[in-house]
Amino acid sequence: MTGHQNHAALCVEEAEETVEKLRVALVALGIVLPSLGLDRVSIARSAPCPLVELGRCSVDAAARLAAVLLAGPDDRSATR
Protein backbone atom coordinates (compact mmCIF):
# COMPACT_ATOMS: atom_id res chain seq x y z
CA MET A 1 0.00 0.00 0.00
CA THR A 2 1.42 3.39 -0.95
CA GLY A 3 1.60 6.32 1.44
CA HIS A 4 -1.37 7.94 -0.32
CA GLN A 5 -3.44 4.74 -0.13
CA ASN A 6 -2.49 4.26 3.51
CA HIS A 7 -3.53 7.84 4.33
CA ALA A 8 -6.84 7.36 2.50
CA ALA A 9 -7.51 4.11 4.37
CA LEU A 10 -6.76 5.81 7.69
CA CYS A 11 -9.13 8.69 6.83
CA VAL A 12 -11.94 6.26 6.08
CA GLU A 13 -11.22 4.25 9.23
CA GLU A 14 -11.25 7.41 11.36
CA ALA A 15 -14.53 8.48 9.75
CA GLU A 16 -16.09 5.07 10.49
CA GLU A 17 -14.98 5.29 14.13
CA THR A 18 -16.43 8.81 14.39
CA VAL A 19 -19.76 7.66 12.97
CA GLU A 20 -19.88 4.83 15.50
CA LYS A 21 -19.09 7.23 18.38
CA LEU A 22 -21.87 9.53 17.19
CA ARG A 23 -24.29 6.61 16.92
CA VAL A 24 -23.48 5.50 20.49
CA ALA A 25 -23.81 9.07 21.83
CA LEU A 26 -27.17 9.57 20.12
CA VAL A 27 -28.54 6.22 21.29
CA ALA A 28 -27.52 7.12 24.84
CA LEU A 29 -29.83 10.13 24.47
CA GLY A 30 -32.64 8.02 23.00
CA ILE A 31 -32.07 9.27 19.45
CA VAL A 32 -31.77 6.94 16.48
CA LEU A 33 -30.77 8.18 13.03
CA PRO A 34 -31.43 5.10 10.86
CA SER A 35 -29.49 6.44 7.87
CA LEU A 36 -26.41 7.50 9.84
CA GLY A 37 -23.28 6.39 8.02
CA LEU A 38 -20.57 7.42 5.61
CA ASP A 39 -21.48 9.04 2.33
CA ARG A 40 -20.44 6.40 -0.21
CA VAL A 41 -19.71 8.90 -2.97
CA SER A 42 -17.21 10.77 -0.80
CA ILE A 43 -15.25 7.60 -0.05
CA ALA A 44 -15.41 6.25 -3.62
CA ARG A 45 -13.19 9.04 -4.93
CA SER A 46 -9.59 8.33 -5.82
CA ALA A 47 -8.61 10.55 -2.87
CA PRO A 48 -11.29 9.80 -0.26
CA CYS A 49 -12.51 12.67 1.84
CA PRO A 50 -15.22 11.00 3.93
CA LEU A 51 -18.41 12.88 4.69
CA VAL A 52 -20.90 11.77 7.34
CA GLU A 53 -24.40 11.16 6.06
CA LEU A 54 -26.90 11.96 8.81
CA GLY A 55 -29.78 10.98 6.55
CA ARG A 56 -33.45 10.78 7.28
CA CYS A 57 -35.10 10.36 10.65
CA SER A 58 -38.52 10.53 12.22
CA VAL A 59 -40.00 13.82 13.37
CA ASP A 60 -39.72 12.53 16.94
CA ALA A 61 -35.99 11.85 16.51
CA ALA A 62 -35.49 15.31 14.99
CA ALA A 63 -37.38 16.93 17.88
CA ARG A 64 -35.32 15.00 20.45
CA LEU A 65 -32.09 15.96 18.68
CA ALA A 66 -33.12 19.62 18.63
CA ALA A 67 -34.00 19.51 22.33
CA VAL A 68 -30.63 18.02 23.22
CA LEU A 69 -28.73 20.52 21.10
CA LEU A 70 -30.66 23.48 22.50
CA ALA A 71 -30.39 22.32 26.11
CA GLY A 72 -27.69 23.75 28.31
CA PRO A 73 -24.92 21.37 29.45
CA ASP A 74 -26.64 20.85 32.81
CA ASP A 75 -29.98 20.11 31.16
CA ARG A 76 -28.76 17.47 28.69
CA SER A 77 -29.16 14.54 31.07
CA ALA A 78 -32.77 15.57 31.69
CA THR A 79 -33.67 15.09 27.99
CA ARG A 80 -33.13 11.32 28.10
Secondary structure as UniProt FT lines:
FT   HELIX           3..28
FT   TURN            29..30
FT   TURN            34..35
FT   STRAND          37..38
FT   HELIX           40..44
FT   STRAND          52..53
FT   HELIX           59..70
FT   TURN            73..75
FT   HELIX           76..79
//
